[in-house]
Amino acid sequence: MAGDSLYRIDERQVQWTAVRAQGAGGQNVNKVSSAVHLRFDIAASALPETVKARLLASGDSRISQDGVLVLKAQQYRTQDANRQAALARLQAWIDAHALEPKLRRPTRPTRAARQRRLEGKAERSALKSSRGPVRDV
């Protein structure tokens, strides 16, 4: 995992469940539980309260009613590789929500921008009015 993460996730805060992977895989897919479910309890984690609140408020469908994030990793053929992939995805998800988003300051259009807008509307209006029915004079 990347070393530039703001908050490192300790593997002891994560619960693992081995499950069978979906999709094609030949004879192996029916015998081996190579996919993993990662469960991360957001409320019980060691993350700061502000980050926990942002994670819970994100509206992600993978978060249960109890505030537990469930990730499924089944891309690789080995359980260990899928565990590493799930941990990397969890870390990336937390990093994306770690920083507080900047508040947007509302701005007003400049006088020149308003003028350009009105000129564009006048041009469009003239073009559309010239498409009317042909009249005899």
C-alpha positions, 0 to 999 in steps of 0.5 A: 500500500502507498506510504503517503496515506494520511491514516494507515489502516491496521489489519487488526481493525479488519475482519476477513471472510473467505468466500467462493468467487463468482464467474468462470474459473473451471474446476477450481472455482467450485473447490477453493474459496479464493474471494474475500469479504473485508468488513471494516467497522467505521465507528469502532475504528481508530480514525478521527471522529470527523473522518468517521462522520464523513465516511458514514455520511458518504451514502456508499451502498456498501455500508450496512445499517450498523456502519460496517463497510463490506468490500468483496475482492475476487479479482485474483486467483489467490486469497492472499492477493485478493486480501491485499487488493481489498486492503488497498481499496479500503485505504484508497476509499478512506484516503478519498474521504480523509480531507475535508472538501473545500467549501465553494464560494459563490461568485457573481458573473462579471459585467463583460460576461453578462454582456457576452451572454446577452449578445449571444442570446440576441444572436440566437434570437435573430437566427431563430426569428429568420427561420419563420414562414416566408411572407409576401410583402 
